[in-house]
């Protein structure tokens, strides 16, 4: 209910500390958000919501620093406040209208101060009922969320106490099946991971990096997310960042054991443990996602750098319960050898690990190395978008050559900037027999040499006896 305004009014807005850099490919993050804070919560349930700043998040999907309850907010905070990079597409599955996602709160008394009460709870405002102590209903009030609390301002004079009852959202009742989602056969409406299919058609951004902080500790969620990322809209490909469960994996040995039991492949980055930033404990997948995209901002938006050996602005590596995990380079190498990206301390805290989760089962560079995988998938998606106009055009050598030339110019610019080592698009008549041409099918080749990390540098030191002799006795002297 809106309050009638007449006069001068002021308010203080939240400060977004970071200037957000925009990159062309988007992260897609699935989880729970405090949509009960919106005027219309249904507008942000099981739909892709594109956000370009933290203020955008507050207005479109809600924001809270209770990252355990509202898992999407961890990625909001990391991307926009820590790394200052966007956009990010959020898919919220928490539905205040779903009986399974809310609970009723028994009637309670609240003290009135200056015609106002404060409710420190996740109130679904549409269900809020307020009565005077003697039972008379109070209908004239307006509400405002501030720091996770609901401020109720009465339009008429109120004193003493009032009674309130309401429903509140219960994010703890959200299940992995809500994250996995489904397609309603009767309506065609999608939920959970199925909403990924709507990202490009609805928002016009190419989905690329996928995560569900707080949920990818569940192997079923990771497996479904990974399969969706392999083919989005029938053409786009992406990579998933998945957390190992620090409740189960409290040591290096247990982390390796858990990783071996998970359904990972070359399109997954497995990470362990969690990160501490100020008072917050954050899923490491949120950190790595923000780090990868922040590095892409320096390379024309192309995701071509490994997150490894990049300093991360956190205060420590921890388990979910806050226990510190202090790892040195040797510890990090032990985890890297099993395809786990971790955090090491070296006069600062650094992301450490170049391998996708398929390692060590394969050493194929296009599958093993994170930077190589990121480069290939990004270029493949960009090629689809850049040359889409060629599809359904008339058969002609000129059209084919034009499309190839245009993209080869782009690849050459990537080579000049060091984004890749080499790359080109080629068309061979031998690959296109007339039987295929008559079906309207054409084939091209794209040999790409993406960068690989200079992961280990070995330098042999030895004593230079000749230099010592020359220093003592002069060149050409003999002992």
Buried (B, 14 or more C-beta within 10 A) or exposed (E): EEEEEEEEEEEEEEEBEBEBBEBBBBBBBBBBBBBBBBEEBEEBBBBBBBBBBBBBBBBBBBBBBBBBBBBBBBBBBBBBBBBBBBBBBBBBBBBBEBEEBBEEBEEEEBEBEEBBBEBEBBBBBEBBEBBBEEEEEBEEBBBEBEEBEBBBBBBEEBEEBBBBBBBBBBBEBBEBEBBBBEEEEEEEBBBBBBBBBBBBEBBEBBBBBBBBBBBBBBBEBBBBBBBBBEEBBEEBBBBBBBBBBBEEBBEBEBBBBBBEEBEBBBBBBBBBBBBBBEEBBBBBBBBBBBBBBBBBBEBBBBBBBBBBBBEBBBEBBBBBEEEEBEBEEEBBBBBBEBBBBBBBBEEEBBBBBBBBBBBEEBEEBBBBBBBBBBBBBBBBBBBBBBBEEBEEEEEEEEEBEBBBEEBBEBBBEBBEEEBBEEBBBEBEEEEBEEEEEEEEEBEBEBEBBBBBBEBEEEEEEEEEEEEEBEEEEEEEEEE
